[in-house]
Amino acid sequence: MNAIQITGNNPQADGTWKVSYSATYDESLHLEGHVFVSQDDMNNMMMKDLPDYVSNKIVSELSKGSPSIDSVGTTDDSVTTKAK
């Protein structure tokens, strides 16, 4: 990962925090999204720790492998995927 920027963090009704990010990698790869962080984890880290937390969460999820294609129709404009 070349860079990660935390673009927002908002408390959710279920007690978690929605932390939004924008990340760039080599080879022109760019990711944007969010992760949900428990209140306990938010309490136990400083704001400067969030980029590492989010980076580790992304790597952890992506290392689980690629999703398999669940269904594709010949006239579909999109593909539905289901994680393994």
C-alpha positions as CSV (number, residue, x, y, z in Angstrom):
1,M,0.0,0.0,0.0
2,N,1.4,3.4,-1.0
3,A,-1.0,5.5,1.0
4,I,-4.2,5.3,3.0
5,Q,-6.3,8.2,4.0
6,I,-9.1,8.0,6.6
7,T,-11.9,10.1,5.0
8,G,-14.4,9.9,7.9
9,N,-15.6,8.1,11.0
10,N,-19.1,8.0,12.2
11,P,-20.8,6.3,15.2
12,Q,-23.5,3.7,14.2
13,A,-26.7,2.8,16.0
14,D,-25.3,-0.6,16.9
15,G,-22.4,0.8,18.8
16,T,-19.7,0.4,16.1
17,W,-17.9,3.1,14.2
18,K,-18.0,3.3,10.4
19,V,-14.5,4.3,9.3
20,S,-14.2,5.3,5.7
21,Y,-10.9,5.2,3.8
22,S,-9.2,5.8,0.4
23,A,-6.2,3.7,-0.3
24,T,-3.7,3.6,-3.2
25,Y,-1.4,0.8,-4.3
26,D,1.2,0.2,-7.0
27,E,0.0,-0.6,-10.5
28,S,-2.7,2.1,-10.4
29,L,-4.9,0.2,-7.9
30,H,-7.2,2.4,-5.8
31,L,-9.6,1.2,-3.1
32,E,-12.3,3.2,-1.3
33,G,-14.6,1.8,1.3
34,H,-15.3,1.5,5.0
35,V,-14.7,-0.9,7.8
36,F,-16.7,-1.2,11.0
37,V,-14.7,-0.8,14.2
38,S,-16.0,-1.8,17.6
39,Q,-16.4,0.8,20.3
40,D,-13.8,-1.1,22.4
41,D,-11.2,-1.0,19.6
42,M,-11.9,2.8,19.1
43,N,-11.4,3.4,22.9
44,N,-8.1,1.5,22.9
45,M,-6.4,3.3,20.0
46,M,-5.6,6.9,19.1
47,M,-6.7,8.5,15.8
48,K,-3.2,8.1,14.4
49,D,-3.6,4.3,14.8
50,L,-6.7,4.1,12.5
51,P,-4.7,3.9,9.2
52,D,-2.8,0.8,10.4
53,Y,-6.0,-0.7,11.8
54,V,-7.8,-0.2,8.5
55,S,-4.8,-1.4,6.5
56,N,-4.6,-4.6,8.5
57,K,-8.4,-5.2,8.2
58,I,-8.1,-4.8,4.4
59,V,-5.2,-7.2,4.1
60,S,-6.9,-9.7,6.4
61,E,-10.1,-9.7,4.3
62,L,-8.4,-9.8,0.9
63,S,-6.0,-12.6,1.9
64,K,-9.1,-14.9,2.4
65,G,-9.1,-15.3,-1.4
66,S,-11.2,-14.2,-4.3
67,P,-15.0,-14.7,-4.3
68,S,-16.4,-17.3,-6.6
69,I,-18.9,-16.3,-9.2
70,D,-22.3,-17.3,-7.9
71,S,-24.4,-16.5,-11.0
72,V,-23.9,-14.9,-14.4
73,G,-26.6,-14.4,-17.0
74,T,-25.9,-13.7,-20.6
75,T,-27.9,-10.5,-20.5
76,D,-26.7,-9.4,-17.0
77,D,-24.8,-6.1,-16.8
78,S,-23.3,-7.2,-13.5
79,V,-22.0,-10.3,-11.7
80,T,-23.2,-11.5,-8.3
81,T,-20.4,-12.9,-6.2
82,K,-20.4,-15.0,-3.1
83,A,-17.4,-15.3,-0.8
84,K,-16.0,-18.8,-0.3
